[in-house]
């Protein structure tokens, strides 16, 4: 498995009026714009973002 990187601006992680998702909370707590994930987690994050 190759680790994949998820990159977002902080404003995208916590839109006004909505609580951030679990993975977004990790990025916000660590003050990071990118987080390395496994293939399965990477796919789940992108599936959730397109479902909005």
PDBQT receptor file of N, H, CA, C and O in Angstrom, charges set to zero:
ATOM      1  N   UNK A   1       0.826  -1.185   0.000  1.00  0.00    +0.000 N 
ATOM      2  CA  UNK A   1       0.000   0.000   0.000  1.00  0.00    +0.000 C 
ATOM      3  C   UNK A   1       0.869   1.247   0.000  1.00  0.00    +0.000 C 
ATOM      4  O   UNK A   1       1.840   1.350   0.750  1.00  0.00    +0.000 OA
ATOM      5  N   UNK A   2       0.510   2.167  -0.836  1.00  0.00    +0.000 N 
ATOM      6  H   UNK A   2      -0.279   2.083  -1.445  1.00  0.00    +0.000 HD
ATOM      7  CA  UNK A   2       1.216   3.428  -0.906  1.00  0.00    +0.000 C 
ATOM      8  C   UNK A   2       0.438   4.471  -0.130  1.00  0.00    +0.000 C 
ATOM      9  O   UNK A   2      -0.749   4.665  -0.389  1.00  0.00    +0.000 OA
ATOM     10  N   UNK A   3       1.081   5.157   0.826  1.00  0.00    +0.000 N 
ATOM     11  H   UNK A   3       2.045   5.000   1.037  1.00  0.00    +0.000 HD
ATOM     12  CA  UNK A   3       0.366   6.216   1.544  1.00  0.00    +0.000 C 
ATOM     13  C   UNK A   3       0.009   7.344   0.581  1.00  0.00    +0.000 C 
ATOM     14  O   UNK A   3       0.761   7.654  -0.342  1.00  0.00    +0.000 OA
ATOM     15  N   UNK A   4      -1.147   7.948   0.813  1.00  0.00    +0.000 N 
ATOM     16  H   UNK A   4      -1.759   7.697   1.564  1.00  0.00    +0.000 HD
ATOM     17  CA  UNK A   4      -1.585   9.069  -0.008  1.00  0.00    +0.000 C 
ATOM     18  C   UNK A   4      -1.738  10.294   0.864  1.00  0.00    +0.000 C 
ATOM     19  O   UNK A   4      -1.951  10.195   2.073  1.00  0.00    +0.000 OA
ATOM     20  N   UNK A   5      -1.629  11.433   0.244  1.00  0.00    +0.000 N 
ATOM     21  H   UNK A   5      -1.456  11.514  -0.738  1.00  0.00    +0.000 HD
ATOM     22  CA  UNK A   5      -1.686  12.692   0.971  1.00  0.00    +0.000 C 
ATOM     23  C   UNK A   5      -2.970  13.434   0.639  1.00  0.00    +0.000 C 
ATOM     24  O   UNK A   5      -3.331  13.578  -0.529  1.00  0.00    +0.000 OA
ATOM     25  N   UNK A   6      -3.653  13.901   1.667  1.00  0.00    +0.000 N 
ATOM     26  H   UNK A   6      -3.360  13.784   2.616  1.00  0.00    +0.000 HD
ATOM     27  CA  UNK A   6      -4.857  14.710   1.512  1.00  0.00    +0.000 C 
ATOM     28  C   UNK A   6      -4.469  16.147   1.863  1.00  0.00    +0.000 C 
ATOM     29  O   UNK A   6      -3.900  16.389   2.927  1.00  0.00    +0.000 OA
ATOM     30  N   UNK A   7      -4.771  17.102   0.978  1.00  0.00    +0.000 N 
ATOM     31  H   UNK A   7      -5.234  16.905   0.114  1.00  0.00    +0.000 HD
ATOM     32  CA  UNK A   7      -4.414  18.496   1.222  1.00  0.00    +0.000 C 
ATOM     33  C   UNK A   7      -5.643  19.392   1.048  1.00  0.00    +0.000 C 
ATOM     34  O   UNK A   7      -6.322  19.337   0.023  1.00  0.00    +0.000 OA
ATOM     35  N   UNK A   8      -5.916  20.207   2.052  1.00  0.00    +0.000 N 
ATOM     36  H   UNK A   8      -5.364  20.251   2.885  1.00  0.00    +0.000 HD
ATOM     37  CA  UNK A   8      -7.019  21.165   2.005  1.00  0.00    +0.000 C 
ATOM     38  C   UNK A   8      -6.627  22.422   2.748  1.00  0.00    +0.000 C 
ATOM     39  O   UNK A   8      -5.793  22.381   3.653  1.00  0.00    +0.000 OA
ATOM     40  N   UNK A   9      -7.225  23.538   2.371  1.00  0.00    +0.000 N 
ATOM     41  H   UNK A   9      -7.902  23.571   1.637  1.00  0.00    +0.000 HD
ATOM     42  CA  UNK A   9      -7.046  24.778   3.114  1.00  0.00    +0.000 C 
ATOM     43  C   UNK A   9      -7.863  24.680   4.403  1.00  0.00    +0.000 C 
ATOM     44  O   UNK A   9      -8.926  24.059   4.401  1.00  0.00    +0.000 OA
ATOM     45  N   UNK A  10      -7.393  25.278   5.504  1.00  0.00    +0.000 N 
ATOM     46  H   UNK A  10      -6.530  25.782   5.505  1.00  0.00    +0.000 HD
ATOM     47  CA  UNK A  10      -8.132  25.213   6.770  1.00  0.00    +0.000 C 
ATOM     48  C   UNK A  10      -9.582  25.682   6.664  1.00  0.00    +0.000 C 
ATOM     49  O   UNK A  10     -10.444  25.140   7.356  1.00  0.00    +0.000 OA
ATOM     50  N   UNK A  11      -9.872  26.657   5.832  1.00  0.00    +0.000 N 
ATOM     51  H   UNK A  11      -9.172  27.097   5.270  1.00  0.00    +0.000 HD
ATOM     52  CA  UNK A  11     -11.241  27.140   5.693  1.00  0.00    +0.000 C 
ATOM     53  C   UNK A  11     -12.161  26.078   5.090  1.00  0.00    +0.000 C 
ATOM     54  O   UNK A  11     -13.362  26.075   5.358  1.00  0.00    +0.000 OA
ATOM     55  N   UNK A  12     -11.608  25.183   4.282  1.00  0.00    +0.000 N 
ATOM     56  H   UNK A  12     -10.632  25.185   4.064  1.00  0.00    +0.000 HD
ATOM     57  CA  UNK A  12     -12.399  24.099   3.689  1.00  0.00    +0.000 C 
ATOM     58  C   UNK A  12     -12.724  23.013   4.707  1.00  0.00    +0.000 C 
ATOM     59  O   UNK A  12     -13.702  22.284   4.542  1.00  0.00    +0.000 OA
ATOM     60  N   UNK A  13     -11.917  22.901   5.752  1.00  0.00    +0.000 N 
ATOM     61  H   UNK A  13     -11.123  23.494   5.886  1.00  0.00    +0.000 HD
ATOM     62  CA  UNK A  13     -12.075  21.815   6.711  1.00  0.00    +0.000 C 
ATOM     63  C   UNK A  13     -13.234  22.026   7.669  1.00  0.00    +0.000 C 
ATOM     64  O   UNK A  13     -13.852  21.060   8.116  1.00  0.00    +0.000 OA
ATOM     65  N   UNK A  14     -13.533  23.270   7.987  1.00  0.00    +0.000 N 
ATOM     66  H   UNK A  14     -13.030  24.054   7.624  1.00  0.00    +0.000 HD
ATOM     67  CA  UNK A  14     -14.601  23.554   8.955  1.00  0.00    +0.000 C 
ATOM     68  C   UNK A  14     -15.468  24.699   8.436  1.00  0.00    +0.000 C 
ATOM     69  O   UNK A  14     -15.332  25.838   8.883  1.00  0.00    +0.000 OA
ATOM     70  N   UNK A  15     -16.357  24.394   7.492  1.00  0.00    +0.000 N 
ATOM     71  H   UNK A  15     -16.468  23.469   7.129  1.00  0.00    +0.000 HD
ATOM     72  CA  UNK A  15     -17.241  25.448   6.988  1.00  0.00    +0.000 C 
ATOM     73  C   UNK A  15     -18.116  26.003   8.115  1.00  0.00    +0.000 C 
ATOM     74  O   UNK A  15     -18.472  25.278   9.044  1.00  0.00    +0.000 OA
ATOM     75  N   UNK A  16     -18.449  27.250   8.030  1.00  0.00    +0.000 N 
ATOM     76  H   UNK A  16     -18.161  27.838   7.275  1.00  0.00    +0.000 HD
ATOM     77  CA  UNK A  16     -19.256  27.897   9.068  1.00  0.00    +0.000 C 
ATOM     78  C   UNK A  16     -20.575  27.154   9.269  1.00  0.00    +0.000 C 
ATOM     79  O   UNK A  16     -21.268  26.824   8.307  1.00  0.00    +0.000 OA
ATOM     80  N   UNK A  17     -20.909  26.899  10.529  1.00  0.00    +0.000 N 
ATOM     81  H   UNK A  17     -20.346  27.167  11.311  1.00  0.00    +0.000 HD
ATOM     82  CA  UNK A  17     -22.171  26.272  10.856  1.00  0.00    +0.000 C 
ATOM     83  C   UNK A  17     -22.169  24.759  10.848  1.00  0.00    +0.000 C 
ATOM     84  O   UNK A  17     -23.167  24.144  11.224  1.00  0.00    +0.000 OA
ATOM     85  N   UNK A  18     -21.072  24.140  10.429  1.00  0.00    +0.000 N 
ATOM     86  H   UNK A  18     -20.261  24.640  10.123  1.00  0.00    +0.000 HD
ATOM     87  CA  UNK A  18     -21.003  22.672  10.404  1.00  0.00    +0.000 C 
ATOM     88  C   UNK A  18     -19.802  22.200  11.196  1.00  0.00    +0.000 C 
ATOM     89  O   UNK A  18     -18.722  22.776  11.063  1.00  0.00    +0.000 OA
ATOM     90  N   UNK A  19     -19.952  21.181  12.008  1.00  0.00    +0.000 N 
ATOM     91  H   UNK A  19     -20.829  20.714  12.116  1.00  0.00    +0.000 HD
ATOM     92  CA  UNK A  19     -18.795  20.652  12.727  1.00  0.00    +0.000 C 
ATOM     93  C   UNK A  19     -17.876  19.908  11.759  1.00  0.00    +0.000 C 
ATOM     94  O   UNK A  19     -18.359  19.281  10.815  1.00  0.00    +0.000 OA
ATOM     95  N   UNK A  20     -16.575  19.966  11.976  1.00  0.00    +0.000 N 
ATOM     96  H   UNK A  20     -16.184  20.475  12.742  1.00  0.00    +0.000 HD
ATOM     97  CA  UNK A  20     -15.655  19.261  11.082  1.00  0.00    +0.000 C 
ATOM     98  C   UNK A  20     -15.764  17.745  11.268  1.00  0.00    +0.000 C 
ATOM     99  O   UNK A  20     -16.114  17.258  12.343  1.00  0.00    +0.000 OA
ATOM    100  N   UNK A  21     -15.458  17.026  10.208  1.00  0.00    +0.000 N 
ATOM    101  H   UNK A  21     -15.173  17.422   9.335  1.00  0.00    +0.000 HD
ATOM    102  CA  UNK A  21     -15.461  15.564  10.283  1.00  0.00    +0.000 C 
ATOM    103  C   UNK A  21     -14.278  15.104  11.137  1.00  0.00    +0.000 C 
ATOM    104  O   UNK A  21     -13.431  15.910  11.522  1.00  0.00    +0.000 OA
ATOM    105  N   UNK A  22     -14.229  13.819  11.424  1.00  0.00    +0.000 N 
ATOM    106  H   UNK A  22     -14.917  13.165  11.111  1.00  0.00    +0.000 HD
ATOM    107  CA  UNK A  22     -13.155  13.293  12.268  1.00  0.00    +0.000 C 
ATOM    108  C   UNK A  22     -11.779  13.552  11.682  1.00  0.00    +0.000 C 
ATOM    109  O   UNK A  22     -10.876  13.984  12.399  1.00  0.00    +0.000 OA
ATOM    110  N   UNK A  23     -11.602  13.296  10.386  1.00  0.00    +0.000 N 
ATOM    111  H   UNK A  23     -12.335  12.946   9.804  1.00  0.00    +0.000 HD
ATOM    112  CA  UNK A  23     -10.289  13.495   9.785  1.00  0.00    +0.000 C 
ATOM    113  C   UNK A  23      -9.945  14.977   9.705  1.00  0.00    +0.000 C 
ATOM    114  O   UNK A  23      -8.777  15.346   9.833  1.00  0.00    +0.000 OA
ATOM    115  N   UNK A  24     -10.942  15.832   9.496  1.00  0.00    +0.000 N 
ATOM    116  H   UNK A  24     -11.891  15.532   9.392  1.00  0.00    +0.000 HD
ATOM    117  CA  UNK A  24     -10.694  17.273   9.472  1.00  0.00    +0.000 C 
ATOM    118  C   UNK A  24     -10.289  17.765  10.860  1.00  0.00    +0.000 C 
ATOM    119  O   UNK A  24      -9.434  18.641  10.982  1.00  0.00    +0.000 OA
ATOM    120  N   UNK A  25     -10.905  17.200  11.913  1.00  0.00    +0.000 N 
ATOM    121  H   UNK A  25     -11.600  16.488  11.813  1.00  0.00    +0.000 HD
ATOM    122  CA  UNK A  25     -10.550  17.564  13.285  1.00  0.00    +0.000 C 
ATOM    123  C   UNK A  25      -9.078  17.223  13.555  1.00  0.00    +0.000 C 
ATOM    124  O   UNK A  25      -8.377  17.996  14.209  1.00  0.00    +0.000 OA
ATOM    125  N   UNK A  26      -8.612  16.084  13.063  1.00  0.00    +0.000 N 
ATOM    126  H   UNK A  26      -9.181  15.456  12.532  1.00  0.00    +0.000 HD
ATOM    127  CA  UNK A  26      -7.202  15.703  13.230  1.00  0.00    +0.000 C 
ATOM    128  C   UNK A  26      -6.302  16.743  12.573  1.00  0.00    +0.000 C 
ATOM    129  O   UNK A  26      -5.309  17.175  13.159  1.00  0.00    +0.000 OA
ATOM    130  N   UNK A  27      -6.652  17.143  11.352  1.00  0.00    +0.000 N 
ATOM    131  H   UNK A  27      -7.459  16.792  10.875  1.00  0.00    +0.000 HD
ATOM    132  CA  UNK A  27      -5.836  18.131  10.646  1.00  0.00    +0.000 C 
ATOM    133  C   UNK A  27      -5.858  19.482  11.363  1.00  0.00    +0.000 C 
ATOM    134  O   UNK A  27      -4.824  20.140  11.475  1.00  0.00    +0.000 OA
ATOM    135  N   UNK A  28      -7.024  19.896  11.848  1.00  0.00    +0.000 N 
ATOM    136  H   UNK A  28      -7.864  19.362  11.757  1.00  0.00    +0.000 HD
ATOM    137  CA  UNK A  28      -7.123  21.172  12.551  1.00  0.00    +0.000 C 
ATOM    138  C   UNK A  28      -6.359  21.136  13.875  1.00  0.00    +0.000 C 
ATOM    139  O   UNK A  28      -5.667  22.094  14.218  1.00  0.00    +0.000 OA
ATOM    140  N   UNK A  29      -6.484  20.028  14.621  1.00  0.00    +0.000 N 
ATOM    141  H   UNK A  29      -7.047  19.250  14.342  1.00  0.00    +0.000 HD
ATOM    142  CA  UNK A  29      -5.785  19.909  15.903  1.00  0.00    +0.000 C 
ATOM    143  C   UNK A  29      -4.272  19.931  15.729  1.00  0.00    +0.000 C 
ATOM    144  O   UNK A  29      -3.551  20.485  16.560  1.00  0.00    +0.000 OA
ATOM    145  N   UNK A  30      -3.800  19.330  14.655  1.00  0.00    +0.000 N 
ATOM    146  H   UNK A  30      -4.386  18.880  13.981  1.00  0.00    +0.000 HD
ATOM    147  CA  UNK A  30      -2.354  19.284  14.398  1.00  0.00    +0.000 C 
ATOM    148  C   UNK A  30      -1.862  20.514  13.643  1.00  0.00    +0.000 C 
ATOM    149  O   UNK A  30      -0.664  20.675  13.409  1.00  0.00    +0.000 OA
ATOM    150  N   UNK A  31      -2.801  21.380  13.266  1.00  0.00    +0.000 N 
ATOM    151  H   UNK A  31      -3.774  21.250  13.456  1.00  0.00    +0.000 HD
ATOM    152  CA  UNK A  31      -2.483  22.592  12.498  1.00  0.00    +0.000 C 
ATOM    153  C   UNK A  31      -1.742  22.248  11.215  1.00  0.00    +0.000 C 
ATOM    154  O   UNK A  31      -0.708  22.833  10.891  1.00  0.00    +0.000 OA
ATOM    155  N   UNK A  32      -2.294  21.291  10.502  1.00  0.00    +0.000 N 
ATOM    156  H   UNK A  32      -3.134  20.816  10.765  1.00  0.00    +0.000 HD
ATOM    157  CA  UNK A  32      -1.701  20.830   9.252  1.00  0.00    +0.000 C 
ATOM    158  C   UNK A  32      -2.672  21.058   8.103  1.00  0.00    +0.000 C 
ATOM    159  O   UNK A  32      -3.889  20.989   8.276  1.00  0.00    +0.000 OA
ATOM    160  N   UNK A  33      -2.110  21.331   6.919  1.00  0.00    +0.000 N 
ATOM    161  H   UNK A  33      -1.122  21.387   6.778  1.00  0.00    +0.000 HD
ATOM    162  CA  UNK A  33      -2.929  21.443   5.725  1.00  0.00    +0.000 C 
ATOM    163  C   UNK A  33      -2.940  20.128   4.961  1.00  0.00    +0.000 C 
ATOM    164  O   UNK A  33      -3.677  19.982   3.986  1.00  0.00    +0.000 OA
ATOM    165  N   UNK A  34      -2.128  19.170   5.395  1.00  0.00    +0.000 N 
ATOM    166  H   UNK A  34      -1.530  19.288   6.188  1.00  0.00    +0.000 HD
ATOM    167  CA  UNK A  34      -2.062  17.874   4.721  1.00  0.00    +0.000 C 
ATOM    168  C   UNK A  34      -1.914  16.774   5.758  1.00  0.00    +0.000 C 
ATOM    169  O   UNK A  34      -1.325  16.979   6.819  1.00  0.00    +0.000 OA
ATOM    170  N   UNK A  35      -2.455  15.606   5.442  1.00  0.00    +0.000 N 
ATOM    171  H   UNK A  35      -2.935  15.439   4.580  1.00  0.00    +0.000 HD
ATOM    172  CA  UNK A  35      -2.325  14.450   6.313  1.00  0.00    +0.000 C 
ATOM    173  C   UNK A  35      -2.113  13.232   5.415  1.00  0.00    +0.000 C 
ATOM    174  O   UNK A  35      -2.718  13.127   4.348  1.00  0.00    +0.000 OA
ATOM    175  N   UNK A  36      -1.259  12.324   5.849  1.00  0.00    +0.000 N 
ATOM    176  H   UNK A  36      -0.768  12.410   6.716  1.00  0.00    +0.000 HD
ATOM    177  CA  UNK A  36      -0.990  11.109   5.088  1.00  0.00    +0.000 C 
ATOM    178  C   UNK A  36      -1.950  10.027   5.555  1.00  0.00    +0.000 C 
ATOM    179  O   UNK A  36      -2.109   9.805   6.755  1.00  0.00    +0.000 OA
ATOM    180  N   UNK A  37      -2.592   9.355   4.603  1.00  0.00    +0.000 N 
ATOM    181  H   UNK A  37      -2.463   9.536   3.628  1.00  0.00    +0.000 HD
ATOM    182  CA  UNK A  37      -3.556   8.314   4.919  1.00  0.00    +0.000 C 
ATOM    183  C   UNK A  37      -3.265   7.062   4.097  1.00  0.00    +0.000 C 
ATOM    184  O   UNK A  37      -2.515   7.105   3.122  1.00  0.00    +0.000 OA
ATOM    185  N   UNK A  38      -3.863   5.956   4.501  1.00  0.00    +0.000 N 
ATOM    186  H   UNK A  38      -4.473   5.920   5.293  1.00  0.00    +0.000 HD
ATOM    187  CA  UNK A  38      -3.774   4.730   3.700  1.00  0.00    +0.000 C 
ATOM    188  C   UNK A  38      -4.748   4.860   2.523  1.00  0.00    +0.000 C 
ATOM    189  O   UNK A  38      -5.559   5.785   2.479  1.00  0.00    +0.000 OA
ATOM    190  N   UNK A  39      -4.661   3.941   1.586  1.00  0.00    +0.000 N 
ATOM    191  H   UNK A  39      -4.002   3.189   1.622  1.00  0.00    +0.000 HD
ATOM    192  CA  UNK A  39      -5.522   3.993   0.399  1.00  0.00    +0.000 C 
ATOM    193  C   UNK A  39      -7.004   3.962   0.757  1.00  0.00    +0.000 C 
ATOM    194  O   UNK A  39      -7.798   4.717   0.196  1.00  0.00    +0.000 OA
ATOM    195  N   UNK A  40      -7.374   3.087   1.693  1.00  0.00    +0.000 N 
ATOM    196  H   UNK A  40      -6.729   2.473   2.149  1.00  0.00    +0.000 HD
ATOM    197  CA  UNK A  40      -8.789   2.949   2.059  1.00  0.00    +0.000 C 
ATOM    198  C   UNK A  40      -9.328   4.235   2.674  1.00  0.00    +0.000 C 
ATOM    199  O   UNK A  40     -10.417   4.680   2.314  1.00  0.00    +0.000 OA
ATOM    200  N   UNK A  41      -8.584   4.834   3.594  1.00  0.00    +0.000 N 
ATOM    201  H   UNK A  41      -7.699   4.472   3.887  1.00  0.00    +0.000 HD
ATOM    202  CA  UNK A  41      -9.024   6.084   4.234  1.00  0.00    +0.000 C 
ATOM    203  C   UNK A  41      -9.081   7.218   3.214  1.00  0.00    +0.000 C 
ATOM    204  O   UNK A  41     -10.006   8.031   3.246  1.00  0.00    +0.000 OA
ATOM    205  N   UNK A  42      -8.118   7.281   2.323  1.00  0.00    +0.000 N 
ATOM    206  H   UNK A  42      -7.367   6.621   2.297  1.00  0.00    +0.000 HD
ATOM    207  CA  UNK A  42      -8.080   8.298   1.280  1.00  0.00    +0.000 C 
ATOM    208  C   UNK A  42      -9.344   8.232   0.434  1.00  0.00    +0.000 C 
ATOM    209  O   UNK A  42      -9.962   9.258   0.152  1.00  0.00    +0.000 OA
ATOM    210  N   UNK A  43      -9.727   7.026   0.031  1.00  0.00    +0.000 N 
ATOM    211  H   UNK A  43      -9.225   6.192   0.260  1.00  0.00    +0.000 HD
ATOM    212  CA  UNK A  43     -10.928   6.862  -0.775  1.00  0.00    +0.000 C 
ATOM    213  C   UNK A  43     -12.187   7.254  -0.007  1.00  0.00    +0.000 C 
ATOM    214  O   UNK A  43     -13.084   7.883  -0.568  1.00  0.00    +0.000 OA
ATOM    215  N   UNK A  44     -12.262   6.883   1.291  1.00  0.00    +0.000 N 
ATOM    216  H   UNK A  44     -11.533   6.372   1.747  1.00  0.00    +0.000 HD
ATOM    217  CA  UNK A  44     -13.439   7.228   2.097  1.00  0.00    +0.000 C 
ATOM    218  C   UNK A  44     -13.572   8.738   2.251  1.00  0.00    +0.000 C 
ATOM    219  O   UNK A  44     -14.681   9.270   2.190  1.00  0.00    +0.000 OA
ATOM    220  N   UNK A  45     -12.457   9.435   2.449  1.00  0.00    +0.000 N 
ATOM    221  H   UNK A  45     -11.556   9.003   2.498  1.00  0.00    +0.000 HD
ATOM    222  CA  UNK A  45     -12.495  10.897   2.597  1.00  0.00    +0.000 C 
ATOM    223  C   UNK A  45     -13.028  11.541   1.325  1.00  0.00    +0.000 C 
ATOM    224  O   UNK A  45     -13.877  12.430   1.384  1.00  0.00    +0.000 OA
ATOM    225  N   UNK A  46     -12.534  11.096   0.178  1.00  0.00    +0.000 N 
ATOM    226  H   UNK A  46     -11.844  10.373   0.130  1.00  0.00    +0.000 HD
ATOM    227  CA  UNK A  46     -12.984  11.693  -1.079  1.00  0.00    +0.000 C 
ATOM    228  C   UNK A  46     -14.428  11.321  -1.406  1.00  0.00    +0.000 C 
ATOM    229  O   UNK A  46     -15.144  12.125  -2.003  1.00  0.00    +0.000 OA
ATOM    230  N   UNK A  47     -14.865  10.141  -1.036  1.00  0.00    +0.000 N 
ATOM    231  H   UNK A  47     -14.283   9.487  -0.551  1.00  0.00    +0.000 HD
ATOM    232  CA  UNK A  47     -16.259   9.764  -1.248  1.00  0.00    +0.000 C 
ATOM    233  C   UNK A  47     -17.183  10.655  -0.423  1.00  0.00    +0.000 C 
ATOM    234  O   UNK A  47     -18.236  11.075  -0.903  1.00  0.00    +0.000 OA
ATOM    235  N   UNK A  48     -16.791  10.942   0.813  1.00  0.00    +0.000 N 
ATOM    236  H   UNK A  48     -15.936  10.600   1.202  1.00  0.00    +0.000 HD
ATOM    237  CA  UNK A  48     -17.603  11.800   1.685  1.00  0.00    +0.000 C 
ATOM    238  C   UNK A  48     -17.651  13.232   1.157  1.00  0.00    +0.000 C 
ATOM    239  O   UNK A  48     -18.691  13.885   1.258  1.00  0.00    +0.000 OA
ATOM    240  N   UNK A  49     -16.567  13.727   0.605  1.00  0.00    +0.000 N 
ATOM    241  H   UNK A  49     -15.723  13.197   0.524  1.00  0.00    +0.000 HD
ATOM    242  CA  UNK A  49     -16.536  15.104   0.086  1.00  0.00    +0.000 C 
ATOM    243  C   UNK A  49     -17.401  15.255  -1.156  1.00  0.00    +0.000 C 
ATOM    244  O   UNK A  49     -18.000  16.311  -1.359  1.00  0.00    +0.000 OA
ATOM    245  N   UNK A  50     -17.479  14.238  -1.978  1.00  0.00    +0.000 N 
ATOM    246  H   UNK A  50     -16.993  13.380  -1.813  1.00  0.00    +0.000 HD
ATOM    247  CA  UNK A  50     -18.295  14.364  -3.200  1.00  0.00    +0.000 C 
ATOM    248  C   UNK A  50     -19.778  14.153  -2.898  1.00  0.00    +0.000 C 
ATOM    249  O   UNK A  50     -20.627  14.514  -3.714  1.00  0.00    +0.000 OA
ATOM    250  N   UNK A  51     -20.101  13.579  -1.748  1.00  0.00    +0.000 N 
ATOM    251  H   UNK A  51     -19.411  13.287  -1.085  1.00  0.00    +0.000 HD
ATOM    252  CA  UNK A  51     -21.494  13.327  -1.397  1.00  0.00    +0.000 C 
ATOM    253  C   UNK A  51     -22.206  14.557  -0.870  1.00  0.00    +0.000 C 
ATOM    254  O   UNK A  51     -23.429  14.535  -0.726  1.00  0.00    +0.000 OA
ATOM    255  N   UNK A  52     -21.492  15.617  -0.582  1.00  0.00    +0.000 N 
ATOM    256  H   UNK A  52     -20.499  15.634  -0.699  1.00  0.00    +0.000 HD
ATOM    257  CA  UNK A  52     -22.112  16.825  -0.035  1.00  0.00    +0.000 C 
ATOM    258  C   UNK A  52     -23.022  17.487  -1.010  1.00  0.00    +0.000 C 
ATOM    259  O   UNK A  52     -23.619  18.517  -0.697  1.00  0.00    +0.000 OA
TER     260      UNK A  52
